[in-house]
Amino acid sequence: MHLQAGTKLGPYEILAPLGAGGMGEVYRAVDSRVDREVAIKVLPPKLAGDDDARARLIREAKAVAAISHPNVLALYELEQEGDVTYVVTELLEGETLRALLMRERISWRRAADIGASIADGLAAAHAKGIIHRDLKPENIFITSDGRVKILDFGLARSRPQPTLADDDAPTVRLHSDELESDAAVIGTVGYMAPEQLRAETVSPATDIFALGCVLFEMVSGRGAFRSETAVDTMTAVLRDELPHISESGQRMLDDLDRILHRCVEKNPAARFQSAGDLAFALRALLRGEPVGTPIRWRLHALAAVLGVIALILGIAVTQFLRQRREGPIRSLAVLPFTNETADAANEYLSDGVTETLIDNLSHIPDLSVVSRASVFRYKGKNPAPPQAARELKVQAVLIGRIYKPKEELIISTELIDGRTNRHVWGDQFRTRLDDLSIAQAAISRKIAEQLRLELSGATQQSVTKRHTASGVAYRHYLHGRFELNQRTGDAFQRAIRYFRDAIQADPEYALAYAGLADCYILQSIYSEAPPAEVLPLAGDAARKAIALDDTLAEAHTSLAYYKMNFGKDLDTAAKEFERAIELNPSYATAHQWYSRCLVEMGRYHEAIAEIRRAEALDPLSLIIIAELGGVYADAGRLDEAVAECTRALALDPEFAFGHYVLAGAYLKQRRYEDAIREASTAWKIGGDPRSLVRVGMSQAAAGRKADAQRTLRAVEELSRQRYVSPERIEALRSAVAMDAREHSRADTE
């Protein structure tokens, strides 16, 4: 059926057609539930009533749903609306490789890079037992940001394709009564391997043959076995050798010629035996490393087998040398998992999975794991893994999605080496919601194995630890963490309710008590409640958490904060902070708050070192960068304080706390007008009473007594509506009462 703009398919509204082919029509659509644009494929009119075509679409869609890899088009849903069966996938922006080749000649280096990404995607498919069987430039997509995606594992193209490409390279399906058999002749003339043309059993080597043809076309500008007619082309595939690249007129590396010829050997056993090996060979070529032993093009079968062995040995040696050079991965960022459930209410799940994995992996002693604040700056942005790795200063990134068909939750994960953009590992985990914590422990264990780090028995237990056996308690806990991270008054109250519900479901749930302690502490920090009321509650919750589980770094950190700010017992607070850091050196908040404790003790040099450690763990955390500025200001290093606050504001000009700390630094520098401006900006953006007090303090210091008095009255009025620190109000009253000369003497002192 042809769909018109405005047509509704379940929650999806058709926006415009994208393309059409023999097996389907593709449309741009929007998911009204989450306001996300997607691509939708339906069967073409000629196949709309064909039960076999519909069954094939469903089978292939289910197969593709099992593949989770950055280089494979992601499938979201397979749905039925009336008599229309449709497939929903991610919407790609860019062009097919065919369109790119029609527009320009690409360099051999770019061709090898694209080929390695295609091979990575094929490796993920082959690992799930899926063989593409129709790989060609029309089914390879280059996104606008340079990523490579394989299309049409039974899925449609998501962008319109040039007519010439479709006419020149039609997909042929012979033996139509055997379409679902491995022996069916299915593919595109010019890219089909000899075994496909003979209707023999296909294997991963079949896709490698097709990729070899695509690679040859990218670097030479012409088809590998292209002849005048389809019959002549098939004959050439079965009989002729691949021309050498040097015959195309381009100066190429001999190793690339060897790789291409190895891909298109007539005998499948003589080709690369895995797509992963091919990807590695291409990347070794790009790095200028050896990729194997030269191949004699017309040797008999025994010589071909010996060539395979030599090539595999060469790759193995090179891989061994590469692993020795790169070493194990020692720094990692878990990027925010994407909520693909089509329900915004499930954001707490995607965020919770991310945070739990960060917490689990941070217990690995030799692994630096970026904390939440930095990685969540990427939420909703889908950055390229190498870019995120560079910006976060890590060697690898973990990316993932969650899906929720019916009552089941699917967690899809990918570990990417940010140094090479190499796919290290990926898998899909299916779980019931009640068993979510079990699934996350399994994911953590798998990741730890892939990092090639030696873990003690105790560390392995920490990485895979389940803090509660109650699925209900765990979901309440995730809800609580999600609300806590909103950092608003109402959200704090909701978080407290969720943590209490978690404790009710499991009274022994130490992590829920730690979350409750964090709620009370942040209420005091954000002036949402009087510290005298909530900090004792934080202390009680932290002590209960420690009584239940003395290994919780979060609980020791909360108790330390209570001791520092309420009991003013700085020595005990310092010991608790040190215990928290001993338990989890990757917990950035412990380092951040310990730095403030060291400032209170007058140990400025140590305080700067500690906040620097927090910054290393959370390099894009605005709060930590601003806190670094604050510590510098307290230490009298005012130019550095201004520089750090300015750096934070360059990342986010709307960061209220950054303006607040910068105002404090300016005030100490006697740049009063600058201080007034920054404090006023902080107040307008964030509404924190501390900022309004700082406006008044700066006005008073500048000698603007009338303005300072008006600000004092505004603060006093505000205190009747919400909590404002009485100590800060009294300090402002004293500042307003002082004259300019007294302010000058106070500044000097």
N, C-alpha and C positions, 0 to 999 in steps of 0.2 A: 504494500500500500504506500501511496505517496502521502506524506504528512505535511500539513500546512502550518505556518507560524501561528502559535496560539493553541495548537492541539495539546490536550492534556493526556499524559500517560501516567497514571497514578499521581505521585507528587511532582512529576516532571512536566515542564512546559516547553514545547518545541519553540526554538527561536529562529532557526534558519537551517537550510540544507548545507552539508559540508562536502558530500561526495557520494558516488554510487559506483558499484561494481557488480560483477555477476552474482555474488553471493550475499549482497546486502546494500542497504542505503544507510547513510550516516548523517546524523543531524546534531547541530549544536542545541543544547537544552539547558534549562536551569532547574536545580533542585530547590523547590520552594521552601523546604524545611530548614535548610541551612544557607540558602542564598548562594549556592555554589554552581558554577557552570560545569557541565559534563558533556560527554559525547554519547549519543544513543544510536545503536544499530538495530534495524529491523530487517526482516527478509524482504527482498524485492517483490513487486506485485506478482511476477511470474511464479514465485515460489511460496507465496503467502499461504496457499492451501496445501502445500506439499508436506505431508507428515514426516517424510524421510529428511527433508531439508531442516524442518523444525527440530527433529530429534538430533540431527547432526550438530546444529547450532547449540543445543543444550549440552550435548556431550563435550563439545570442544570448549564451551564456556566454563564448564565445571573443571575441565583439565587445566585451563589457564588460571583459574582461581587458585590452584595449588602452587602457582609460581609467584614468588615474591622477590623481585629483584629490580634495582634501579634502572636496568637496561631493558626491561620488559614492560609493555603497556599494562597499567594496573586496571584490573576489573573490579568494579564496585558491586554491581548487582546483576542478577538475571531474574527478570520479572515477566509476569503475564498480565495483560490488560484486555479483557474480553478475549477476542481471538488473535490478539497481537502478542507475540513473544518478542521481547527486546532485551538487549544487553546494554548495561551502563558502564562506561569506562571513564578514566581521567581524560580531560580535554587537553590536547597538546597544542602549543603554539610554535610554529616553525615551518618546516618543509620536509618532504621525503628526500631520501638520498637521490632518487631519480631526478627530482626537480633540481637538486643542487648540481648533479652531473650535467644536466641539460644547460645549466646557466654558466658553469665555470669548470675549468680543469683544476683539480686539487693536488696538492703536493703529496709525495710518497709518505712523508712523515704524518700528515693529517690522515691519510688513508690507513696507515698502520695503527694510528691511535683509534680511529673509528672502528677498524676491524677488531682491535683488542676488546673494545666495549661490546661489540656484537658477540664476540666469543664468550665474554663473561655472561651475557644474557642466555646464550645457548647452553652454557654449562649448568646454569640454574635450572633450565627446562629439562635438560637431559638427566639431571639428578632426580627429577620427579618422574622420569620415564616418558617424557614428552618429546617428540621429534617434530620439528617444524614442517619439513617436507616442501616448503614453498618459499624459501628465503631468496629474496631478490631486492634490488634497490627500491622498488615500489613499497616493500614491506619493512623498510628501515626508515626511521624518522629522526631528523636532527632538530632538536628544539632550539628556540631562539637564544637560549643561554648555553648552547653547545652540547647538551646531553644527547645520548644516543638511545633510542627506544626501538625494540623489535615489535612489529605489529603482526596481526593476522595469524595468531595461533588459533584460528577460528574466530578472530575478532576483526572488526572493520577498521579501515583507515579513519583517522579523526580529522583529516584535512582533505580538501579537494585535491585530486591528483591530475597532472597534465594528461590530456587526452592521448597524446602521442605515446606516452609511457604505457598506458593501458592497451593501446592498439598494438604496440610493438612487442609487448611481453605478456600475452594472455596466459592465464592459468589454465592448464589442460587437465582434464580428469577423464582417463580412459578406464575401461572396465567398470562402468558406473554401478554395476551390481556388487562391486567389491570395495566400495569407497572406504569402509571402515577397516579393511584388511591392511596389514603392513605391506602386502604384496600388490596393492592397487597402484596403478600408474597415476600419480597425482603430483603436480608440480608445474613449473614453467620451463618451456623449452629453452635451452641455453644455460640453465642453472641446475637441471636434474642430473644426478649422478648416474653412472652406467647401470647400477643395480635398480634404480627407479625405472629407467627405460625398459629394462628386461622384466619388470614386475617381480623382482626378487625382494626379499625381506630388507627393509631399511633399518638403519642404525644411526647412532650419533655421527658416525663417519659420513653419512649421507648429507647431513647439514654442513659438515666441514667442507665437503666438495663444493656445495653451493656458495659458501662463504669465500672459498678460494676464487671462484668465478667472479664474485662481487669485488673482491680485492683487486683482481687483475683489471677489471673494468675501471675501478677508481684510479689506478696508477697509469693505465695505458690509454684510457679514453675510448676503448672499443670492447665489444663482447669477447669473452674468452674463446668460445667455440662458434661464434655467430657466423652463419652462412646465408646464402640467398633464400633458402626455404627452410621450413621447420624440419622437413625430412633430412635435408643436408646437414642441418645443425645437429640433429640427433645422431646422425652417422659420424660426424666429427667428434662428438663426445665419446662415442664407443671406440673410435679408431685412431684419431689423431692425438698428437702430443700438444700440450699447451705451448704457444710461442714464447720465446724468451722475452723478458721485459726490454732487454737491450734493443730488440728489433722494433720497439715502438719509437725509438729516437730519443728516449730519456736516459740520462745517466743514472743508473740505479746501483744500489749495493747488491753484490752477488748473493748475500744472505737472503735478501727479500725474494730473489728469483727462486732460491731453494725452498723457501717457505711456501711460495705459491705452488710450485710443482709438487711439493709433498701433499698439499691440500687436495689436489685434483688427480692423484694417482688412480688408475683404473681399478686397481684392487683395493677395496676398503681397508684391508689389513695393513696396507702400506702407507696409509694416510696418518695424520695425527690421530691418536686414539682417544683423545679427549679434547673438548673445546678449551678446557682450562690450560692444557699444554700449549695449544695454539696461541691463546692470549698471552701466556708467559713468553713464548718465542717472539711475538711481535713487540712486546715491551722491552725484551732484552735487546732486540734490534734497535729500538729507539734510544736505548741507553748506550749503544755502541758495544754491547757485549756479544760474545759468540753464541750462536743459536743452533749449532749442530754440525754434522759432517756433510760435505758436498754429496749430492745425489747424481748418480749416473742415469741419464734419462731413459735409456733403452736397455737396461739390464734385464736379465731374466728374473723370475720370481725370487730365487734365492738371494740374489744381490739386493733386491728391493727390501726383503725382510731384514737383511744385514744393515741396510741403510736406516731402517726404522729403529733398530736397536742402537745404532750409533747416535742417531738424533736424540733418542730418549735419554741416553747417557749424557749427551752434551747438555740437554736441558736440565737434567738432574744435577749435574755439576754446577751449572750456572745458578740454579735455584739455591743450591747449598751455599755458594759464595755470596749470593744476594742476602740470604737469611743471616749469614754471619756478619755481613756488613750492616744490615739494617738492625739486626738484633731483635729482641722481643719488644712488643709495644708497652711503653711505660707511662703513657699519658693518653687520656681518653675523655671524650665529651659525649654524653648521652643527649642527643637533640630531642626537643619535645615531640613525643609521639603524636601522630595525626589522628584525630577522631574521624573515622570514616563510617560511623554508625548512622549517619543522617539524622542524628538527634543531638542537639546542642546540650541537652541535659546530661549527656554522657561525657562531657569534657572532664569531669572529675575522674573518670576512669583513665583517659589518655594521659592526663597530668599525673595521676597517681601512679600509673605504671612507670612513667618517666622518673618520678622522684624515688620510687622504691628501688629501681635499678641503680640510680645514682648512689643511694644510701648503701645498698648491698655491695656494689663494686668498690666503694670508697674504703672498705675494710681490707682491701688487698694492700699489704705494706709497701710493695715496690711499684704501685700504680698510683699516678696522680689523676684524680677524677674531678673535672670541672664542676663546681657547685651550681645549684639551681638558678640563682639570679642571672648568671651569664648566659646559660643555655636557653633560658626562657625568653631572652631577647629575640630569639629566632622563631618563636611560636608563630605559626601562620605564614612564615616567609619562605619555607622550603629552599634553603640555600644549597648550593653545590657543596658536597662533602669537602673537597680540597679547600674551598674558600672558608668554610666554617673552621676547619682544622687550622688554617693559617691565623685567622682572627682570634681563635681561642688558644693558640699556641700548643696544640696537642698533635700527637702522631696519628690518632685514629678517631673516628666518630661512629656512633651507633645511631641508626635511624630506624623508625618503625611506624606502623599504623595499627589501629585496632578496628575490627569489624564486629558486628553483632547481628548475625542472622538468627532470628528467633531468640531462643534462650541461651544460645551458645556465644561465647566470646572468642574471637580469633585475634591473636597477636602476631603480627608479621614483623620480623626483625632483620636488619642488615648491618653487618660490621664492615666498615670501609677504611682501608689504610689511606689516610689523608695525604701521605707523602707521595703516593703513586696513583691514587684513585683506584686502587686494586680492591676488588670484592674479596674480602677475607672469608666471610661466612654469612650465611643467611638461613633462616628457617621460619617455619610457621607453627604456632602453638595454639591448639584448640582446648578450651576449658569452659567449664561451667563457672558462673559468677562466684558460686560458693567455694570454688577451688582456685580462685585467681591467685592467691598467695603461693600456692604450690607451683603454678605455671611460672610465676616470676622467679621463684627459686631455681627452677629448671633453666630458665633463660640466663640467669646470673651464672650458673654453673657452666653452661655451654660457652658463654663469653669468656669466662676465666680460662677455660681450656684453650680457646683460640688465641689468647694473648701470649701463650708460650712462657708463662711465668710459673716458677715452682712455688706451690702453695703448701703450707704446713696443714696438718689436720685441723688445727684450731682455726686457721684462716678459712679453710674450705667450709667449716661449720658456720662461720660468721657470714660468709658470702651467701650461703643458701638458707640462712636462718629464717624460720617462720615464727613471728612474734605472737601469733594467735592461731588456734585451730578453728576458730569460729569465722565462717565466711561472712555472716551478718556483721560481726564486730569489725572485721576488716573493711567492709564497704562503708560502715559508719566512719571509720578512721580516715579513709580516703576522702570522703565528703568533708570531714573536718579540716583536713590539710588543704583541700581546694578552697574552702571558705577563708581559712586563715591567711592564705596567700593573696586574698583580695585587699587586705589591709584597710578595711573600712569599719566604722562602728557597728553597723548592722551585721556585717560579715563576721566580725569577732563573736557576736552573740550567737549567730548560727553555728559557728565552729565549736563553741563551748557546748552547745546542745548535742552536736554530733559526737564529740569526744565523750561526753557523759553517756550517750546511748551506747557507744562502743564499750565503755566500761561496764555498763549494765549487762550487755550481752556476754562479756567476758571480764569478770572482776580482777583477773590476774593479768590483764593486758597492759604491760608496763609502758609500751610505746604510746598508748592512748593517754596515760597520765602525763607523759612527757609533752604530748601535744597540748594538753590542757594547760600545763605550766607555761608553754610558749604563748598561748592565748593571753593569759593574764599579764605576762611580761610585755607583750606588744601593745596591749591596751594601755599600759602605763607609758610606754615610749611614745605612742601616738596621741597621748593626752585624751584618751577615750574613757579613762576612769582614774580616780585618785590612786597614786601608787600605794598610799597607806592602806587602801582597801584591797587592792588586787595582788600586790607583791607577796604578802603573807600567804595568799591562796596559791600563788606560783610556787613558793617554797614548799608548802605542804604537798602539792602534786608532784614536784620533783623528788622530794624525799620518798614518797610512796613508790614512784617509778624505780628509784635506785634500790629500794628494799626488795622489789620484785625482780629486778635485773640490774645488777651492779655494772654491767658492761655497756650500758647505754650512754654514749657520749652526749647525746642531746639532753638527757636528764641531768648529768653533772654540769653541763653548761648552764642550764636553767637555774640550778641551785646556786651556782657561782654568781650568776647575775643578781639573784635575790640577795645573796650575802653582800655583794658589792654595793647595791643601791639602797637596800632597806636596812640591813643590819650594820652597814659600814664596816664590815669585818673584812678588810682587804686581804689580809694574809690567808684567811680561810678561802676566800673567793679565788685567790691566785692558785691555791692548791687544787681546788675543784676544776679550774680551767685547765691546769696542767694534766690532771687526770683525764679530762675529756679529750685533750689533744693526744695523750698517750693511747687512748682507746681508738680514736679515729683521727689520724693526722690530716685527713682530707676534709674535715668538717670546718668550712671557712668561717662560720658564725662563731665558733669557739675562739679562733684566732682573732677575729674582729673584736669581740667583747673583751677578750683578755688584754688586747692592746689598750682599751679604754681603762681597764683596771690598772695597768702599768702606768698610764698617765696620772691617774689618781694617786699613785704611789710615788710620783715624781721620777719614775724611771723612763725618761723620754727616749733614750737611745734604744732600749729594749722594746718600747711601745711601737716605735717606727718599724723595727725589724718584724714585729708580730703582725702589724697591719699589712706589711709588704707580703708576708706569707699568705695572708688571707687574699690579697689581690692576685697572687700567683695561682691560687686555687679557683678564683672567681674573677678572671681578668676583665670582664665586661660588666661587673656588678657596679651600678652607679652608686649605691649606698656605700660600698667599700672604698671606691675611689674618693668619694666626698669625705668619708671618715679619715682617709689618709690625709686629706687636706686639713681636717680638723686637728689631727694629731700634730701635724707640722705647725699649725697655728699655736697650739698649746705649748709646743717646744720652742716657740719664738722664731721659727723658720718661716717667716710670713710670705716671702716671695714664692717659696715652694708650695705653701698652702694655697695661694692664689692660683698657681699653675695647675695644681691637681683639681681644684674646683672647676677651673675653666675647662679642663679636659673632660670632666664628667658632663658639663653642660654642652660641650661640643657633641657628645653622644646623644644627649636629649635636652634641648633647651627648655623643656617643660618640667624638668626635674626640680621640684620645689626644695627638697632638702639641700641640693647643691647650691641653690641661690642663698639659702639660709646660712650655710657654713661659709660661703664666700663673703656674705655680709659681715660675719664675725671677724674674718681675716682683715677685711677693709677697715672695720672699726678699730682694730688694734694698730693698723697702719695710719690711723687718723684720716683716712679718706672717707670722711663722714657722708658726703653726698652720694658716693658710690655705695656705701653701706646702706643708706636709706633706700636707694633704688633697688638693691638686691633683696633686702628684707621685705620691701613692699611687694616685689615680684613673687617672692616665696609665699607671702600671705595670700595674694590673689590666686595663685595656682593651687596651693595645698590647703589653705584654711587652718593651718596649725597655729594655735595660740602663741607658741614660742616665737613664731615669725613676727606676729604683731607686736609682741613685747620688744623684740629686737629693733623694729621700726622706731618705737618710742625711745629706746636707749640711744639709738644713732641720732635721732632728732635732738635729744637732750645734749649729747656730746657736741653736736654741731652748733649749739646755742640757739636752736629754734624752739624756744621754751613753750610758746603758744601751741605749736604743732605737737610737741611732746605731751602737753597737758591734754589736748584733744585725744591723742592716742591712748593716754592713760585712762580717760573716761570710757573709751571704746573697749579697752581691755576689762575694766571693771564691769561694764554692762555684759560683756561676753561671759564673764565668770558666773553671772547669774543664770546663764542658759546652759553652760557646759563646764567641764572641769578645766580650770586654769591653775597652774602651780601658784600657791600663795607666796612662796619664796620669790618667784619671778615678779609677781605683782608688787611686792614690797621693794624689790630691787629697782623696779621702774619708778616707783614713788620717790625713792631716795635720789635717783638720777634726775628726776624732774625738779626736785628741790634744790639741787646743786646749781651754782652759777657756772659760767664758762670757765673762770679761773680755777675753780675747784675741779672741774672735769679735766683741765689741762694737768693739774697736779696728780689727779688719780691715774691718768694715762701714763704719766712719767713713773709713778710708783709701780 
